[in-house]
């Protein structure tokens, strides 16, 4: 059996939607597992020289988690990954690996792992549902703390731009900079702007500029990467809708017909993926 899975990059939070909003982007990792090939693990693309090949990678661990959950042993297999999502840049590379492994494990073992179970497994591994929900369902997702996920289509004129610096960051470390409690006024601010962002992303893109502001996480995380913060502030001053992508340090901006996102210069990559509507895709060849 050969199972191939494609999983999109995701941008979480989207400004005020802290730990709730996720947007799937058409920048996909592809993982193929073949039970007829000589066992082993190999990687191409992003992180190929640093990812483990001894079966301790996140895809393999997620596959094993499904096997343990269902009390079934995985068959020997060859795993080949082609990574297009930059690592440790706030683009959901860890969630994509978890989702890929869970989806593959379910197919290999014939246990019928559905979208809800894939998200649940990924949240248990990652701790937060926002990236996993978007990777599984595609489009724009709103993940609720109790486990429910709502998926909606975005406005067709939405033009995402990813601004990816060479600098990396750890979600675990950046989260430690966030306070356990927030002022009521900041909570109210984010509630209002999150509601507005949902409207802007789905039907009123002209409201993106004002809707993506946040008081819970962005500025604290941006303070850890001054060069990213400076460009973020420059974009805002120019009226470009922009937010931190996940925990950063990448930025997610939105272009309009009248204005392109300016080039940040050396030390950055500029990617223009469309929104990925389908979420995780699985192809099985027997």
N, C-alpha and C positions, 0 to 999 in steps of 0.2 A: 504494500500500500504506500502511495505517495500523497502527502497532504501539504498543500501550499496555502499559506495565509498571508494576506496583505493587511496591514494595520496603519491608519493614518497618524500623522503628527497631530498634536492637540495643543491648543492654547487655553489655559484655564484662568479663572477669576474675571478676566475681561474688565478690569478696573474694579467696580464696586461689588461684583458678584463673587466675593471671596469664598473659596471652597465650594461653590455651587455651580457657576457657569463654566461651560466648556465648549470650545469650537473646534471641529475636526477640519483639518487642512489637507489638501491633496499633495502631501509629501509623505510617501508610504514606505515603511520597512516591509520586506518580504522574507518569509522564512519557509523553507521546504524541509520536510522530514520524510525520509525514504526508508522503509523497513527492509527493502531488498538490497540496499547498498551497504558497503562496508561501514560499520559504526565509526563515528567520529563527529567532530564539530569544527566548522570553518566559517569564517566571516569575510565579507567584502564591504567596502564603503566606509562610512563613519565609524571610527573606533575599531577598525579591523585589527590593528596592531596591539590593542590593549585589552580587548575582551577575552575572557578565559575560553579555552578550548578543551577543558577537562570535565565538562558537564556541570560546572558550578555557575554558569551564566544564568541570567534571570529567566530566559525562555525555558531552559532545561529544568530549572527549579519549579517553574509554574506547571510544566507538564507533570513533574513528579508529584506536585501537590494534588493534582486531580487524581492521580493514581492512588495516592494514600487515602484520599477522601472516599474513594469508591472501593478500596480494598482489592485493586487489580494491579498487576505488575505491567510496566511498560515493555513493549518488545524492543530488542536491540534495533538501532536505527542510525542513519546518518543525518545530521542536522547541518543545513547550509543557510546562512543568513546574509541578506543584502540590506545594509542599513543606509537609509537616506536621511534619517532624522539626526541632527547634531546632538551629541551627548552633553548632559549637564548644562543645557542652555534654556531650560524652561519651556521645552517643546514636547514634553510627554514621552521621552524615549523610554523611560522605565515602565510607564503604563503600557506603552505599545508592546514591549517585550513580555510583560505579564499577560496581556490579552492574547498575544500570539501563542504563548505556551499553553494557556488554558484552552483556547480553541482547538489547538492541535491535539492536546492530550485527550480532550473529549472525543474527537473523531477517531483517534488511534484505538481508544478503548471501547468505542461504541456506546458511550454512556449518555449521549444526547444532551450535552451541556448547552443550555439556552442563553440568550442575552442576559437575563437577570442573574443567572448563576455565574457567568463570566465576570460581570461587574462585581458580584459579591466576592469571588475569589480574588480578583485584582485589588479590591479595597482591603481585604485581609492582608495582602502582601504589601500594599503601598500606604494604606492608612487614610486615603482620601479619595472620594468617588469622582471628582470633577473631570480629571483627565480620562479615567477609565470609561466613564459614561459616554463621553464624546467619541472615544476610540471605538467603542462597541456599536453605538447607534448612529454616528455621523451627524452632520448638521450642527445645530446649536442645541445643547442639552442643559437642563437645569436639574441638578442632582440634590435631592433633599436628604437631610441628616438621617431620616428614618429608613432610607434605602430606595425610595421611589425615584424614578428618572422620567422627566418629561422631555421629549424631543420635538423641536419645531424647525421648520424651514426658515432660512435667512432670506433677506431681501435679495433679489437677483442682481442688483447693482452693487452689492458689497464687493470691494476689491481689497483683500487683505495684502499687507506687505510685512514680511518678517525681516527685522533688522538684527542680525546675529553677530555679536562681538566675539573676538577670540577668547575673551575672558570666560571662565566657567564659574558655576556656583552650585552649591549643594542646597537642595530644598530643606534638608534637615537643619543645616546651620542657619540659613536665612530665617526659618520659622522660629528659631530660638531668639531672634531679635524682636519678635512681636510680643506685646503685653498680653497677659491673661485676661485683663479687663479693659473695657473701653468706656469713654464718656457717652452718656445718653445722646448728646447732640451729634456725636460722630456716628452712632448707630442709626439715628434717624436720617442723617445725611446719606449714609450708604443705602438704607432701605429705599429712599426716594430715587437715588441715582440708579440703583439696580433695576427698579421698575422701569425707569426711563430707558436704560440700556436695552432691556428686553424689547421695548417698543422700537428703539432705534435700529436694532439689528434685524428686526423682522419686517418692519413696515415704514419706518421713518429714518433712513440713514442720514438725513440732514441734521438729526439731533445727536449724532455720534460724538461730536466735539464736546458738548456739555455733559453727556451722559456717562462718559468713561472715567470721570473723576472719582477719587476714593480717599478715605481717611483711615482705613484699617491696616493696610499693609504696604502699599506701593512706596511711599516716601521712605519708610524705614529700610526697605530692601534696596531702594535706589541709593541710599546713603552709603551702602557697602561698596558700590561701584561708581565712583565719582564721574568717570568718563562717560558712562551710560546715562547717569543722571543729567549731565550737562547737555547731552544730545536730546534727551527726553524733554528738558525744559526748552531747548531751542525749537523743537517741533511744536510744542504747545504754543510758544510765542508766535509761531507762524500760522497758527490755526489748524494744524494737522491733527485729526483725531488719533490718539495714541494711548496705549496702556502697556504696562509691564506684562510680558507673556509668562504666565504661571508665577514661579518664584524668581524669574529672571535668569540671567541678565538680558536675554533677548527682549526686544520690543515688538509689539504688534501695532501697526499703524494701518490706516485705511485711506486709500487714494480716492480722489474725485476726478471727474473729467476735466475740471478746470485747474487741477493742481496735482502734480506728482509729488511723492515723498522724496525729499532731497537726499542725495547720496551722502552717507556719513563719512566716507573717506577710507583711508587705510585702516586695517584692523577689523573691518566689518565685512560680513556677507549680506547681500540684499536678495531676498527670495520673494517671489510673487506667486505663491500657490493659490489656487481657487479653493473654495470651501468644498470639503469632501462630504458628499451627501449620504453615502451608503454605509459608512462605518466599516467594521472588520469584514473581510471577504475571505471565504474558504473554498478551495477547490480540492476535490478528492479524486485520485486516480487509483483504481484497483488493479 
